[in-house]
Amino acid sequence: MAESQSRYSIVERLTQRKLEIMNSKSNIKEEVKRKEQKIGKLKKELENWKKDIQEDIKREERKKDLEIERTKQEFENSREQMNTKEKVFDDQIKAIEQALNSIEEISKTSPNIQS
């Protein structure tokens, strides 16, 4: 009877050990699978990040392009205003020169009256 109990305990311990090994094997497979899934998740996050960055870059580029166009328009407007004002100033200078010339002509032809 002791012999059969001994075999029974050996079989029980071996069976228990087999179950522990199978459980460890399963745990290792699960760990590897989790790490593989994590790689996939990280790759997906990287792709999403790259897309976000590309969208940000496009948005910033559009913003800068609009700023350039607005500044060009302001420049054109300023140049047109400058040309218009220059013409007005040139006309004023011309009128003053004509007035000065008229005064000079009058001064040449009229007698000097001194008091």
MDTraj code that builds the backbone (N, CA, C; nanometers):
import mdtraj as md
import numpy as np

residues = "MET ALA GLU SER GLN SER ARG TYR SER ILE VAL GLU ARG LEU THR GLN ARG LYS LEU GLU ILE MET ASN SER LYS SER ASN ILE LYS GLU GLU VAL LYS ARG LYS GLU GLN LYS ILE GLY LYS LEU LYS LYS GLU LEU GLU ASN TRP LYS LYS ASP ILE GLN GLU ASP ILE LYS ARG GLU GLU ARG LYS LYS ASP LEU GLU ILE GLU ARG THR LYS GLN GLU PHE GLU ASN SER ARG GLU GLN MET ASN THR LYS GLU LYS VAL PHE ASP ASP GLN ILE LYS ALA ILE GLU GLN ALA LEU ASN SER ILE GLU GLU ILE SER LYS THR SER PRO ASN ILE GLN SER".split()
xyz = np.array([
    [0.0805, -0.1167, 0.0000],
    [0.0000, 0.0000, 0.0000],
    [0.0871, 0.1262, 0.0000],
    [0.1952, 0.1223, 0.0733],
    [0.2858, 0.2357, 0.0782],
    [0.3441, 0.2602, -0.0591],
    [0.3653, 0.1505, -0.1293],
    [0.4221, 0.1623, -0.2633],
    [0.3241, 0.2322, -0.3566],
    [0.1951, 0.2008, -0.3470],
    [0.0980, 0.2640, -0.4354],
    [0.0758, 0.4088, -0.3952],
    [0.0853, 0.4398, -0.2661],
    [0.0739, 0.5786, -0.2215],
    [0.1930, 0.6582, -0.2702],
    [0.3071, 0.5928, -0.2717],
    [0.4282, 0.6576, -0.3176],
    [0.4164, 0.6890, -0.4666],
    [0.3658, 0.5895, -0.5438],
    [0.3472, 0.6143, -0.6878],
    [0.2423, 0.7214, -0.7101],
    [0.1357, 0.7162, -0.6283],
    [0.0296, 0.8160, -0.6409],
    [0.0844, 0.9562, -0.6132],
    [0.1649, 0.9725, -0.5111],
    [0.2206, 1.1039, -0.4794],
    [0.3188, 1.1483, -0.5866],
    [0.3947, 1.0536, -0.6430],
    [0.4871, 1.0886, -0.7528],
    [0.4068, 1.1350, -0.8730],
    [0.3015, 1.0614, -0.9075],
    [0.2164, 1.0978, -1.0216],
    [0.1517, 1.2332, -0.9945],
    [0.1048, 1.2534, -0.8714],
    [0.0409, 1.3805, -0.8361],
    [0.1394, 1.4964, -0.8477],
    [0.2617, 1.4803, -0.7964],
    [0.3629, 1.5857, -0.8056],
    [0.4024, 1.6112, -0.9504],
    [0.4188, 1.5037, -1.0289],
    [0.4554, 1.5217, -1.1699],
    [0.3430, 1.5910, -1.2467],
    [0.2214, 1.5502, -1.2164],
    [0.1063, 1.6135, -1.2820],
    [0.0997, 1.7613, -1.2430],
    [0.1209, 1.7909, -1.1144],
    [0.1213, 1.9303, -1.0678],
    [0.2323, 2.0082, -1.1374],
    [0.3486, 1.9503, -1.1485],
    [0.4627, 2.0153, -1.2146],
    [0.4325, 2.0389, -1.3617],
    [0.3699, 1.9392, -1.4260],
    [0.3313, 1.9523, -1.5662],
    [0.2347, 2.0694, -1.5839],
    [0.1376, 2.0823, -1.4920],
    [0.0413, 2.1920, -1.4988],
    [0.1112, 2.3275, -1.4799],
    [0.2069, 2.3327, -1.3871],
    [0.2822, 2.4560, -1.3647],
    [0.3609, 2.4958, -1.4894],
    [0.4237, 2.3948, -1.5520],
    [0.5023, 2.4212, -1.6741],
    [0.4103, 2.4685, -1.7853],
    [0.2948, 2.4015, -1.8008],
    [0.1990, 2.4419, -1.9049],
    [0.1481, 2.5835, -1.8792],
    [0.1255, 2.6168, -1.7530],
    [0.0805, 2.7504, -1.7160],
    [0.1897, 2.8538, -1.7475],
    [0.3147, 2.8218, -1.7159],
    [0.4272, 2.9118, -1.7467],
    [0.4406, 2.9310, -1.8968],
    [0.4251, 2.8199, -1.9703],
    [0.4327, 2.8273, -2.1173],
    [0.3225, 2.9185, -2.1709],
    [0.2035, 2.9040, -2.1180],
    [0.0910, 2.9868, -2.1602],
    [0.1170, 3.1339, -2.1254],
    [0.1716, 3.1580, -2.0058],
    [0.2026, 3.2956, -1.9638],
    [0.3054, 3.3594, -2.0560],
    [0.4053, 3.2812, -2.0950],
    [0.5078, 3.3334, -2.1863],
    [0.4440, 3.3700, -2.3200],
    [0.3580, 3.2851, -2.3718],
    [0.2910, 3.3139, -2.4987],
    [0.2055, 3.4400, -2.4869],
    [0.1355, 3.4543, -2.3748],
    [0.0528, 3.5722, -2.3534],
    [0.1386, 3.6990, -2.3461],
    [0.2513, 3.6898, -2.2773],
    [0.3411, 3.8046, -2.2659],
    [0.3943, 3.8455, -2.4034],
    [0.4340, 3.7469, -2.4821],
    [0.4840, 3.7756, -2.6174],
    [0.3727, 3.8375, -2.7019],
    [0.2530, 3.7836, -2.6896],
    [0.1400, 3.8365, -2.7653],
    [0.1095, 3.9810, -2.7235],
    [0.1139, 4.0111, -2.5939],
    [0.0905, 4.1478, -2.5453],
    [0.1963, 4.2440, -2.6004],
    [0.3204, 4.1975, -2.6021],
    [0.4274, 4.2833, -2.6544],
    [0.4113, 4.3064, -2.8042],
    [0.3678, 4.2029, -2.8751],
    [0.3425, 4.2179, -3.0187],
    [0.2286, 4.3171, -3.0416],
    [0.1240, 4.3087, -2.9611],
    [0.0116, 4.4022, -2.9717],
    [0.0567, 4.5441, -2.9370],
    [0.1458, 4.5556, -2.8387],
    [0.1971, 4.6868, -2.8011],
    [0.2755, 4.7478, -2.9167],
    [0.3531, 4.6662, -2.9875],
    [0.4268, 4.7152, -3.1048],
    [0.3286, 4.7687, -3.2079],
    [0.2222, 4.6927, -3.2349],
    [0.1208, 4.7382, -3.3302],
    [0.0565, 4.8684, -3.2865],
    [0.0267, 4.8787, -3.1578],
    [-0.0348, 4.9998, -3.1042],
    [0.0606, 5.1186, -3.1178],
    [0.1876, 5.0975, -3.0838],
    [0.2860, 5.2054, -3.0947],
    [0.3058, 5.2488, -3.2395],
    [0.3061, 5.1521, -3.3311],
    [0.3190, 5.1862, -3.4733],
    [0.1996, 5.2702, -3.5182],
    [0.0812, 5.2326, -3.4749],
    [-0.0400, 5.3069, -3.5107],
    [-0.0342, 5.4482, -3.4519],
    [0.0103, 5.4598, -3.3267],
    [0.0237, 5.5919, -3.2649],
    [0.1238, 5.6776, -3.3417],
    [0.2329, 5.6151, -3.3868],
    [0.3328, 5.6886, -3.4635],
    [0.2734, 5.7378, -3.5952],
    [0.2004, 5.6524, -3.6633],
    [0.1361, 5.6933, -3.7892],
    [0.0384, 5.8079, -3.7666],
    [-0.0412, 5.7975, -3.6601],
    [-0.1363, 5.9050, -3.6292],
    [-0.0626, 6.0347, -3.5966],
    [0.0461, 6.0231, -3.5223],
    [0.1264, 6.1404, -3.4884],
    [0.1824, 6.2050, -3.6143],
    [0.2337, 6.1211, -3.7056],
    [0.2878, 6.1742, -3.8319],
    [0.1793, 6.2467, -3.9109],
    [0.0608, 6.1894, -3.9161],
    [-0.0499, 6.2549, -3.9867],
    [-0.0854, 6.3873, -3.9205],
    [-0.0904, 6.3875, -3.7880],
    [-0.1204, 6.5109, -3.7148],
    [-0.0160, 6.6177, -3.7449],
    [0.1097, 6.5779, -3.7431],
    [0.2190, 6.6721, -3.7696],
    [0.2073, 6.7256, -3.9124],
    [0.1780, 6.6384, -4.0081],
    [0.1628, 6.6831, -4.1471],
    [0.0482, 6.7834, -4.1589],
    [-0.0618, 6.7562, -4.0910],
    [-0.1752, 6.8491, -4.0934],
    [-0.1362, 6.9820, -4.0294],
    [-0.0632, 6.9737, -3.9183],
    [-0.0162, 7.0968, -3.8530],
    [0.0728, 7.1774, -3.9460],
    [0.1617, 7.1079, -4.0152],
    [0.2533, 7.1756, -4.1083],
    [0.1741, 7.2400, -4.2219],
    [0.0774, 7.1674, -4.2768],
    [-0.0050, 7.2240, -4.3845],
    [-0.0816, 7.3465, -4.3348],
    [-0.1364, 7.3363, -4.2150],
    [-0.2132, 7.4472, -4.1579],
    [-0.1220, 7.5689, -4.1377],
    [-0.0034, 7.5473, -4.0836],
    [0.0917, 7.6572, -4.0632],
    [0.1359, 7.7168, -4.1965],
    [0.1570, 7.6296, -4.2955],
    [0.1978, 7.6783, -4.4283],
    [0.0884, 7.7657, -4.4891],
    [-0.0366, 7.7208, -4.4785],
    [-0.1489, 7.8013, -4.5295],
    [-0.1553, 7.9356, -4.4572],
    [-0.1352, 7.9313, -4.3259],
    [-0.1379, 8.0536, -4.2463],
    [-0.0282, 8.1499, -4.2920],
    [0.0913, 8.0977, -4.3146],
    [0.2031, 8.1822, -4.3594],
    [0.1764, 8.2350, -4.5001],
    [0.1217, 8.1513, -4.5883],
    [0.0889, 8.1959, -4.7242],
    [-0.0128, 8.3102, -4.7202],
    [-0.1146, 8.2961, -4.6345],
    [-0.2150, 8.4019, -4.6219],
    [-0.1525, 8.5301, -4.5683],
    [-0.0618, 8.5158, -4.4734],
    [0.0066, 8.6327, -4.4184],
    [0.0902, 8.7015, -4.5255],
    [0.1579, 8.6230, -4.6082],
    [0.2375, 8.6792, -4.7181],
    [0.1465, 8.7528, -4.8155],
    [0.0350, 8.6920, -4.8530],
    [-0.0576, 8.7557, -4.9468],
    [-0.1142, 8.8851, -4.8888],
    [-0.1514, 8.8824, -4.7601],
    [-0.2037, 9.0026, -4.6954],
    [-0.0983, 9.1133, -4.6947],
    [0.0249, 9.0764, -4.6638],
    [0.1332, 9.1747, -4.6591],
    [0.1636, 9.2290, -4.7983],
    [0.1573, 9.1436, -4.9001],
    [0.1761, 9.1902, -5.0388],
    [0.0693, 9.2920, -5.0752],
    [-0.0553, 9.2630, -5.0362],
    [-0.1655, 9.3544, -5.0666],
    [-0.1455, 9.4875, -4.9950],
    [-0.1035, 9.4807, -4.8684],
    [-0.0759, 9.6038, -4.7944],
    [0.0359, 9.6833, -4.8629],
    [0.1377, 9.6121, -4.9105],
    [0.2486, 9.6764, -4.9813],
    [0.1987, 9.7465, -5.1077],
    [0.1164, 9.6760, -5.1866],
    [0.0620, 9.7338, -5.3102],
    [-0.0226, 9.8569, -5.2787],
    [-0.1044, 9.8469, -5.1754],
    [-0.1875, 9.9611, -5.1362],
    [-0.1009, 10.0794, -5.0944],
    [0.0030, 10.0517, -5.0164],
    [0.0935, 10.1582, -4.9716],
    [0.1651, 10.2218, -5.0898],
    [0.2056, 10.1396, -5.1853],
    [0.2753, 10.1930, -5.3030],
    [0.1814, 10.2819, -5.3845],
    [0.0562, 10.2383, -5.4006],
    [-0.0409, 10.3200, -5.4739],
    [-0.0661, 10.4520, -5.4008],
    [-0.0797, 10.4449, -5.2674],
    [-0.0992, 10.5673, -5.1895],
    [0.0219, 10.6596, -5.2024],
    [0.1409, 10.6006, -5.2026],
    [0.2627, 10.6797, -5.2163],
    [0.2642, 10.7504, -5.3521],
    [0.2303, 10.6755, -5.4571],
    [0.2287, 10.7361, -5.5909],
    [0.1274, 10.8500, -5.5983],
    [0.0098, 10.8282, -5.5402],
    [-0.0931, 10.9314, -5.5401],
    [-0.0458, 11.0544, -5.4619],
    [0.0106, 11.0314, -5.3440],
    [0.0587, 11.1433, -5.2615],
    [0.1754, 11.2147, -5.3283],
    [0.2648, 11.1375, -5.3930],
    [0.3764, 11.2005, -5.4644],
    [0.3241, 11.2931, -5.5737],
    [0.2205, 11.2480, -5.6444],
    [0.1629, 11.3323, -5.7506],
    [0.1047, 11.4598, -5.6909],
    [0.0349, 11.4465, -5.5789],
    [-0.0222, 11.5636, -5.5122],
    [0.0906, 11.6569, -5.4686],
    [0.1943, 11.6022, -5.4068],
    [0.3074, 11.6840, -5.3627],
    [0.3776, 11.7506, -5.4814],
    [0.3959, 11.6734, -5.5907],
    [0.4584, 11.7307, -5.7103],
    [0.3738, 11.8462, -5.7642],
    [0.2402, 11.8277, -5.7665],
    [0.1510, 11.9348, -5.8123],
    [0.1617, 12.0570, -5.7205],
    [0.1694, 12.0353, -5.5902],
    [0.1823, 12.1465, -5.4957],
    [0.3154, 12.2195, -5.5154],
    [0.4234, 12.1408, -5.5328],
    [0.5552, 12.2021, -5.5572],
    [0.5515, 12.2843, -5.6860],
    [0.4888, 12.2282, -5.7901],
    [0.4792, 12.2973, -5.9186],
    [0.4013, 12.4281, -5.9029],
    [0.2912, 12.4233, -5.8269],
    [0.2102, 12.5438, -5.8051],
    [0.2903, 12.6496, -5.7289],
    [0.3661, 12.6052, -5.6289],
    [0.4491, 12.6994, -5.5519],
    [0.5568, 12.7600, -5.6410],
    [0.6194, 12.6768, -5.7245],
    [0.7232, 12.7275, -5.8161],
    [0.6637, 12.8280, -5.9142],
    [0.5436, 12.7998, -5.9629],
    [0.4781, 12.8944, -6.0539],
    [0.4487, 13.0262, -5.9823],
    [0.4032, 13.0150, -5.8572],
    [0.3752, 13.1364, -5.7797],
    [0.5040, 13.2151, -5.7575],
    [0.6115, 13.1446, -5.7245],
    [0.7408, 13.2120, -5.7049],
    [0.7882, 13.2772, -5.8344],
    [0.7730, 13.2080, -5.9466],
    [0.8112, 13.2641, -6.0774],
    [0.7284, 13.3879, -6.1108],
    [0.5978, 13.3795, -6.0783],
    [0.5109, 13.4950, -6.1043],
    [0.5547, 13.6142, -6.0203],
    [0.5842, 13.5883, -5.8946],
    [0.6295, 13.6970, -5.8060],
    [0.7607, 13.7543, -5.8589],
    [0.8503, 13.6681, -5.9060],
    [0.9788, 13.7140, -5.9591],
    [0.9575, 13.8002, -6.0836],
    [0.8671, 13.7573, -6.1708],
    [0.8383, 13.8351, -6.2915],
    [0.7777, 13.9713, -6.2561],
    [0.6850, 13.9662, -6.1606],
    [0.6233, 14.0920, -6.1175],
    [0.7290, 14.1842, -6.0576],
    [0.8191, 14.1273, -5.9817],
    [0.9235, 14.2071, -5.9170],
    [1.0159, 14.2685, -6.0222],
    [1.0407, 14.1990, -6.1304],
    [1.1288, 14.2517, -6.2352],
    [1.0637, 14.3663, -6.3110],
    [0.9369, 14.3557, -6.3324],
    [0.8698, 14.4561, -6.4171],
    [0.8121, 14.5732, -6.3382],
    [0.7882, 14.5608, -6.2153],
    [0.7288, 14.6728, -6.1393],
    [0.8386, 14.7469, -6.0641],
    [0.8151, 14.8773, -6.0497],
    [0.9160, 14.9583, -5.9792],
    [0.9179, 14.9230, -5.8321],
    [1.0339, 14.9329, -5.7769],
    [1.0487, 14.9078, -5.6340],
    [1.0011, 15.0302, -5.5581],
    [0.9060, 15.0057, -5.4741],
    [0.8549, 15.1141, -5.3924],
    [0.9084, 15.0920, -5.2526],
    [0.9841, 15.1900, -5.2093],
    [1.0378, 15.1779, -5.0734],
    [0.9796, 15.2892, -4.9911],
    [0.9447, 15.2584, -4.8715],
    [0.8876, 15.3615, -4.7882],
    [0.9905, 15.4267, -4.7040],
])
top = md.Topology()
chain = top.add_chain()
for i, resn in enumerate(residues, 1):
    res = top.add_residue(resn, chain, resSeq=i)
    for name in ("N", "CA", "C"):
        top.add_atom(name, md.element.get_by_symbol(name[0]), res)
traj = md.Trajectory(xyz[None], top)
